[in-house]
Amino acid sequence: MTALVIILIILMALMGAPVFVVISSFAIVGFYLSDIQLAALIVDIYSKFSNNPVLYTIPIFTFAGYILAESKASLRVVNFAQALFGWLPGGLAVVSLVACAFFTAFTGASGVTIIALGGLLFPALIKEHYNERFSLGLLTSSGSLGLLFFPSLPIIIYGVVAETSITQLFAAGLIPGVFLIVILSLYSIFVAKKAAISKTAFSASRIMKAALAAKWELLIPIILIVGIFGGFVTLGEIASITVAYALIVEVVIHRDFRFSYIPTIMHQSMILVGGIFIIFGSALALTTYMIDAEIPLITLNFIQAHISSKIVFLIALNIFLLVVGCVMDIYSALVVVVPLIVPIALSYEINPVHLGIIFLTNLEIGYSTPPVGMNLFISCIRFGKSIVTLYKATIPFILILIIGLLVITYVPEMSLWLIERFGIK
């Protein structure tokens, strides 16, 4: 009977059942087989939600990200980046990378970046004579590029699940995040030179004008960094400050939308948050069962019996996480997989903060990895192209990001230097 139920759940997953239904079903079956009352599961989930002071920042940061996405902030940020980098070969491509990373840091890997910026950047790239396939690959792979930057929601969730300092994770993601943008920018410059893409002349006055127009949005990262790393505010306080600041800037100063539109933005952002929390609770239930069943310990013993080298383990870990990243959404992956791999990684003396950056980089790449990376399907809808076209377009960018992943994986100093240099706790 149990085997039939498990087969039924797998069939549900293959037929497109919501991921939280599949995860919850496996958790319920596991607890049933263990003769544990389901009421205990509900109490445990409620306890973990109510006793965690960080989780409530997720809806606040998400709301702030949606405020920026619904306003003309994207246009002002893109114009500033174009003024700053447009004189480079491949300047507009670099602008696209920077702008997408900025917005993904606030909206998470939700596809909002592709939807919000795709209509602005894709026509601009085509107008500048960039190849269509290159443009599609650039914007699709950039849709999750900012996951390593503060205040990324996946970093917060990883910190909660792995019980690791979120402040340290934010610091650790800075250099690797910039590194990924740089290597993609170098590739974009190479493509632009090869295609003889025209450049715009450097103009200090144009940079100043664009900076003045985008000054309020450009202050947001500074406020976040100074507030958190300066120790002036808590994560919850800076989340609230960010929302208040974004509302004042976009509604009062720029007047990009009316106060009457705010409930609509709240509704849109909380749909995402509700989905995240439903998945989070379901995955937490499955994680609780796996811990009770000592699955992490069994997995650890198996891996240690077959893999003795730390280098080999990291290779296997990256392959596993790339697969996870392209078949699971990031929030399910974080809650289900992190409790499994953290104790194993610790046994190989891998710093949990460094592990977090490796984990998130893999999932960032997985979002654009065929056959089922989420960004591929979002771009397919947004740009009206076939999924096969998107597969072909993203391959060069995925290969470059994998090279970056290997550097991040085997050079832990890239993630840990800021923490050690400034004693961040």
C-alpha positions as CSV (number, residue, x, y, z in Angstrom):
1,M,0.0,0.0,0.0
2,T,2.8,2.4,0.9
3,A,4.6,1.7,-2.4
4,L,1.4,2.5,-4.3
5,V,1.0,5.8,-2.4
6,I,4.6,6.7,-3.2
7,I,4.1,5.9,-6.9
8,L,0.9,8.0,-6.9
9,I,2.9,10.9,-5.4
10,I,5.6,10.6,-8.1
11,L,2.9,10.5,-10.8
12,M,1.3,13.6,-9.3
13,A,4.7,15.3,-9.6
14,L,5.2,14.2,-13.2
15,M,1.7,15.5,-14.1
16,G,2.5,19.0,-12.7
17,A,1.2,18.9,-9.2
18,P,2.3,22.0,-7.1
19,V,5.6,21.3,-5.5
20,F,4.3,22.0,-2.0
21,V,1.7,19.2,-2.5
22,V,4.3,16.7,-3.5
23,I,6.7,17.6,-0.7
24,S,3.9,17.6,1.9
25,S,2.6,14.2,0.7
26,F,6.1,12.7,1.1
27,A,6.3,14.2,4.6
28,I,2.9,12.9,5.6
29,V,3.7,9.4,4.4
30,G,7.0,9.5,6.3
31,F,5.4,10.5,9.5
32,Y,2.6,7.9,9.1
33,L,5.2,5.1,8.6
34,S,7.1,6.4,11.7
35,D,3.9,6.3,13.8
36,I,4.3,10.0,14.7
37,Q,1.1,12.0,15.2
38,L,0.7,14.7,12.5
39,A,-0.3,17.2,15.2
40,A,3.3,17.1,16.4
41,L,4.4,18.1,12.9
42,I,2.1,21.1,12.8
43,V,3.3,22.2,16.3
44,D,6.9,21.8,15.2
45,I,6.4,23.9,12.1
46,Y,4.6,26.6,14.0
47,S,7.3,26.7,16.6
48,K,10.1,27.1,14.0
49,F,8.1,29.9,12.3
50,S,7.1,31.8,15.4
51,N,10.4,31.6,17.1
52,N,12.5,32.9,14.2
53,P,12.9,36.7,14.2
54,V,14.3,36.7,10.7
55,L,11.5,35.2,8.6
56,Y,9.2,38.2,9.0
57,T,11.8,40.3,7.0
58,I,11.0,38.2,3.9
59,P,7.6,39.8,3.1
60,I,9.0,43.3,3.9
61,F,12.0,43.0,1.6
62,T,9.7,41.4,-1.1
63,F,7.3,44.3,-0.8
64,A,10.2,46.8,-1.3
65,G,11.4,44.9,-4.3
66,Y,8.0,45.0,-5.9
67,I,7.7,48.7,-5.3
68,L,10.9,49.3,-7.2
69,A,9.8,46.9,-10.0
70,E,6.4,48.6,-10.4
71,S,7.9,52.1,-10.6
72,K,10.2,53.6,-13.2
73,A,13.2,52.9,-11.0
74,S,14.4,50.3,-13.5
75,L,14.5,52.9,-16.3
76,R,16.5,55.3,-14.1
77,V,19.0,52.7,-13.0
78,V,19.4,51.4,-16.5
79,N,20.0,55.0,-17.8
80,F,22.6,55.5,-15.1
81,A,24.4,52.3,-15.8
82,Q,24.3,53.1,-19.6
83,A,25.9,56.5,-18.9
84,L,28.5,54.8,-16.7
85,F,29.4,51.8,-18.9
86,G,28.0,52.7,-22.3
87,W,31.4,53.8,-23.6
88,L,32.8,50.3,-23.1
89,P,32.7,47.7,-25.9
90,G,29.5,45.8,-25.0
91,G,28.5,48.6,-22.8
92,L,24.7,47.9,-23.0
93,A,25.2,44.2,-22.3
94,V,27.2,45.2,-19.2
95,V,24.4,47.6,-18.2
96,S,21.9,44.7,-18.6
97,L,24.0,42.5,-16.2
98,V,24.3,45.2,-13.6
99,A,20.7,46.3,-13.7
100,C,19.4,42.7,-13.5
101,A,21.7,41.9,-10.6
102,F,20.4,45.1,-8.8
103,F,16.8,44.1,-9.1
104,T,17.2,40.4,-8.5
105,A,18.8,41.2,-5.1
106,F,15.5,42.8,-4.1
107,T,13.0,40.5,-5.8
108,G,14.7,37.2,-5.4
109,A,14.8,34.5,-8.0
110,S,11.1,35.0,-8.8
111,G,11.3,35.9,-12.5
112,V,10.2,39.5,-11.7
113,T,13.6,40.8,-13.0
114,I,13.1,39.2,-16.5
115,I,9.5,40.4,-16.6
116,A,10.2,43.9,-15.4
117,L,13.4,44.6,-17.3
118,G,13.0,42.3,-20.3
119,G,10.7,44.6,-22.1
120,L,13.1,47.5,-21.6
121,L,16.5,45.8,-22.3
122,F,15.7,43.2,-25.0
123,P,14.5,45.8,-27.6
124,A,17.4,48.1,-26.7
125,L,20.0,45.2,-27.3
126,I,18.4,44.4,-30.6
127,K,18.4,48.0,-31.6
128,E,22.1,48.2,-30.9
129,H,22.6,45.2,-33.3
130,Y,23.4,42.6,-30.6
131,N,22.6,39.1,-31.9
132,E,19.1,37.9,-30.8
133,R,20.4,34.6,-29.4
134,F,23.1,36.5,-27.4
135,S,20.5,39.0,-26.1
136,L,18.1,36.2,-25.0
137,G,20.8,34.2,-23.3
138,L,22.1,37.3,-21.5
139,L,18.7,38.4,-20.1
140,T,17.7,34.8,-19.2
141,S,20.9,34.0,-17.3
142,S,20.8,37.5,-15.7
143,G,17.4,36.8,-14.2
144,S,18.9,35.2,-11.1
145,L,22.3,37.0,-11.1
146,G,21.8,39.0,-8.0
147,L,21.1,36.2,-5.6
148,L,24.4,36.7,-3.8
149,F,23.8,40.3,-3.0
150,F,22.2,41.9,0.0
151,P,19.2,41.7,0.7
152,S,18.6,38.5,-1.3
153,L,15.8,36.4,0.2
154,P,17.5,33.0,-0.6
155,I,20.5,34.1,1.5
156,I,18.2,34.9,4.4
157,I,16.5,31.5,4.1
158,Y,19.8,29.7,3.9
159,G,21.0,31.5,7.0
160,V,17.8,30.5,8.9
161,V,17.9,26.8,7.8
162,A,21.7,26.3,8.2
163,E,21.7,28.4,11.4
164,T,24.5,30.5,10.0
165,S,25.1,34.3,10.4
166,I,23.1,36.1,7.8
167,T,25.3,39.2,8.1
168,Q,28.4,37.0,7.3
169,L,26.5,35.5,4.4
170,F,25.7,38.9,3.0
171,A,29.4,39.9,3.3
172,A,30.5,36.6,1.8
173,G,28.4,37.0,-1.3
174,L,29.7,40.4,-2.3
175,I,33.0,39.5,-4.0
176,P,31.7,36.2,-5.7
177,G,28.7,38.1,-6.9
178,V,30.8,40.9,-8.4
179,F,33.1,38.2,-9.9
180,L,30.3,36.5,-11.7
181,I,29.2,39.9,-13.2
182,V,32.8,40.6,-14.3
183,I,33.3,37.4,-16.1
184,L,30.0,37.7,-17.9
185,S,30.9,41.3,-18.8
186,L,34.2,40.2,-20.2
187,Y,32.4,37.7,-22.4
188,S,29.9,40.4,-23.5
189,I,32.7,42.7,-24.4
190,F,34.3,40.0,-26.5
191,V,31.1,39.4,-28.3
192,A,30.5,43.1,-28.9
193,K,34.0,43.6,-30.3
194,K,33.6,40.6,-32.6
195,A,30.3,42.0,-33.9
196,A,31.6,45.5,-34.1
197,I,28.9,46.9,-31.8
198,S,29.0,50.7,-31.7
199,K,30.0,52.5,-28.5
200,T,28.6,55.7,-27.0
201,A,31.1,58.4,-26.2
202,F,32.2,58.9,-22.6
203,S,30.5,61.9,-21.1
204,A,31.0,63.1,-17.5
205,S,28.0,65.4,-17.8
206,R,25.8,62.6,-19.0
207,I,26.9,60.4,-16.0
208,M,26.2,63.3,-13.6
209,K,22.8,63.9,-15.1
210,A,21.8,60.2,-15.0
211,A,23.2,59.9,-11.4
212,L,21.1,62.8,-10.3
213,A,18.0,61.3,-11.8
214,A,18.7,57.9,-10.1
215,K,20.2,59.2,-6.9
216,W,17.4,58.1,-4.7
217,E,17.5,54.5,-5.9
218,L,21.3,54.4,-5.9
219,L,21.3,55.3,-2.2
220,I,19.4,52.2,-1.3
221,P,22.4,49.8,-1.4
222,I,24.4,52.3,0.6
223,I,21.7,52.6,3.3
224,L,21.5,48.8,3.5
225,I,25.3,48.2,3.7
226,V,26.0,51.0,6.2
227,G,22.9,50.1,8.3
228,I,23.7,46.4,8.7
229,F,27.5,46.2,8.6
230,G,27.8,49.4,10.6
231,G,25.8,47.7,13.3
232,F,23.3,50.6,13.5
233,V,20.1,48.6,12.8
234,T,18.9,45.0,12.9
235,L,17.8,43.1,9.8
236,G,14.1,43.7,10.6
237,E,14.7,47.4,11.1
238,I,16.5,47.8,7.9
239,A,13.8,45.9,6.0
240,S,11.2,48.3,7.3
241,I,13.4,51.3,6.6
242,T,13.8,50.1,3.0
243,V,10.1,49.8,2.4
244,A,9.4,53.3,3.9
245,Y,12.2,54.8,1.9
246,A,11.1,53.1,-1.4
247,L,7.5,54.3,-0.9
248,I,8.6,57.9,-0.2
249,V,10.9,57.9,-3.2
250,E,8.6,56.3,-5.8
251,V,5.2,57.7,-4.6
252,V,6.1,61.1,-3.1
253,I,9.3,62.2,-4.9
254,H,9.0,60.6,-8.3
255,R,5.2,60.0,-8.2
256,D,5.6,56.9,-10.4
257,F,2.2,55.6,-9.1
258,R,-0.5,56.8,-6.7
259,F,-1.1,55.8,-3.1
260,S,-4.2,54.0,-4.4
261,Y,-2.1,51.5,-6.3
262,I,-0.1,50.4,-3.2
263,P,-2.7,47.7,-2.2
264,T,-2.3,46.2,-5.6
265,I,1.5,46.0,-5.2
266,M,1.0,44.5,-1.7
267,H,-1.3,41.9,-3.2
268,Q,1.1,41.0,-5.9
269,S,4.1,40.8,-3.6
270,M,2.3,38.8,-0.9
271,I,1.2,36.2,-3.5
272,L,4.9,35.5,-3.9
273,V,5.5,35.5,-0.2
274,G,2.6,33.2,0.4
275,G,4.0,30.8,-2.1
276,I,7.4,30.9,-0.4
277,F,6.0,30.3,3.0
278,I,3.7,27.4,1.9
279,I,6.7,25.8,0.2
280,F,8.9,26.6,3.3
281,G,6.4,25.0,5.7
282,S,6.0,21.9,3.5
283,A,9.7,21.5,3.0
284,L,10.3,22.0,6.7
285,A,7.9,19.1,7.4
286,L,9.8,16.8,5.1
287,T,13.1,18.0,6.6
288,T,11.8,17.2,10.1
289,Y,10.9,13.7,9.0
290,M,14.3,13.2,7.4
291,I,16.1,14.3,10.6
292,D,13.9,12.0,12.7
293,A,14.7,9.1,10.3
294,E,18.4,10.0,10.6
295,I,18.7,10.3,6.8
296,P,21.4,13.0,7.0
297,L,23.5,10.6,9.2
298,I,23.0,7.7,6.8
299,T,23.9,9.9,3.8
300,L,27.0,11.1,5.6
301,N,28.2,7.6,6.4
302,F,27.6,6.5,2.8
303,I,29.5,9.5,1.3
304,Q,32.4,9.2,3.7
305,A,32.7,5.5,2.9
306,H,33.0,6.3,-0.8
307,I,34.6,9.7,-1.0
308,S,37.7,10.6,1.0
309,S,38.9,13.6,-0.9
310,K,37.5,17.1,-0.2
311,I,38.1,18.0,-3.8
312,V,36.1,15.1,-5.1
313,F,33.3,15.8,-2.7
314,L,33.1,19.4,-3.9
315,I,32.9,18.2,-7.5
316,A,30.1,15.8,-6.6
317,L,28.4,18.4,-4.5
318,N,28.4,20.9,-7.4
319,I,27.0,18.3,-9.9
320,F,24.2,17.4,-7.4
321,L,23.3,21.0,-6.7
322,L,23.2,21.9,-10.4
323,V,20.7,19.1,-10.9
324,V,18.7,20.3,-7.9
325,G,18.8,23.9,-9.1
326,C,17.2,23.0,-12.4
327,V,14.5,20.7,-11.1
328,M,13.4,22.3,-7.8
329,D,12.5,25.9,-7.0
330,I,15.1,27.6,-4.9
331,Y,13.0,27.8,-1.7
332,S,12.2,24.1,-1.7
333,A,15.8,23.3,-2.4
334,L,17.0,25.5,0.4
335,V,14.8,23.9,3.1
336,V,15.0,20.3,1.9
337,V,18.6,20.0,0.8
338,V,20.6,22.3,3.2
339,P,19.9,20.2,6.3
340,L,21.3,17.2,4.4
341,I,24.5,18.7,3.1
342,V,25.5,21.0,6.0
343,P,26.6,18.2,8.3
344,I,28.3,16.4,5.4
345,A,30.2,19.5,4.4
346,L,31.3,20.2,8.0
347,S,32.8,16.7,8.1
348,Y,35.0,17.8,5.2
349,E,35.9,21.0,7.1
350,I,34.0,23.2,4.6
351,N,33.0,26.6,6.2
352,P,29.2,26.8,6.4
353,V,29.3,30.4,5.1
354,H,31.4,29.3,2.1
355,L,29.1,26.4,1.6
356,G,26.2,28.8,1.4
357,I,27.8,30.8,-1.4
358,I,28.5,27.6,-3.3
359,F,25.0,26.4,-2.7
360,L,23.4,29.7,-3.9
361,T,25.7,30.0,-6.9
362,N,24.7,26.5,-8.1
363,L,21.0,27.3,-7.7
364,E,21.5,30.6,-9.5
365,I,23.0,28.7,-12.5
366,G,20.3,26.0,-12.2
367,Y,17.6,28.6,-12.8
368,S,18.8,28.9,-16.4
369,T,19.9,25.3,-17.0
370,P,18.0,23.1,-19.4
371,P,15.8,21.2,-19.5
372,V,13.5,22.7,-16.8
373,G,15.3,25.8,-15.3
374,M,12.6,28.3,-14.3
375,N,14.2,31.3,-16.1
376,L,14.0,29.5,-19.4
377,F,10.2,29.2,-19.2
378,I,9.7,32.8,-17.9
379,S,11.8,34.1,-20.8
380,C,10.0,31.8,-23.2
381,I,6.7,33.6,-22.3
382,R,8.2,37.1,-21.9
383,F,10.0,37.2,-25.2
384,G,7.7,34.9,-27.2
385,K,10.4,32.4,-28.2
386,S,10.5,28.6,-28.3
387,I,12.0,26.8,-25.4
388,V,14.6,25.2,-27.7
389,T,15.7,28.7,-28.8
390,L,16.2,29.6,-25.1
391,Y,18.2,26.4,-24.5
392,K,20.7,27.3,-27.3
393,A,20.9,30.9,-26.2
394,T,21.8,30.2,-22.5
395,I,24.5,27.5,-23.1
396,P,27.5,29.9,-23.5
397,F,26.4,31.8,-20.3
398,I,25.9,28.7,-18.3
399,L,29.4,27.4,-19.3
400,I,31.0,30.8,-18.2
401,L,29.0,30.7,-14.9
402,I,30.2,27.1,-14.2
403,I,33.8,28.3,-14.6
404,G,33.0,31.0,-12.1
405,L,31.4,28.4,-9.8
406,L,34.6,26.4,-9.9
407,V,36.7,29.4,-8.9
408,I,34.2,30.3,-6.1
409,T,34.2,26.6,-4.9
410,Y,38.0,26.1,-4.8
411,V,39.0,29.6,-3.7
412,P,37.2,30.0,-0.4
413,E,39.1,33.2,0.4
414,M,36.9,34.9,-2.2
415,S,33.9,34.3,0.1
416,L,35.6,34.6,3.4
417,W,38.1,37.4,3.0
418,L,35.7,40.3,3.9
419,I,34.5,38.4,7.0
420,E,38.0,37.7,8.2
421,R,39.4,41.2,7.2
422,F,36.7,43.2,9.1
423,G,35.8,40.6,11.8
424,I,32.1,40.5,10.7
425,K,30.0,38.5,13.1
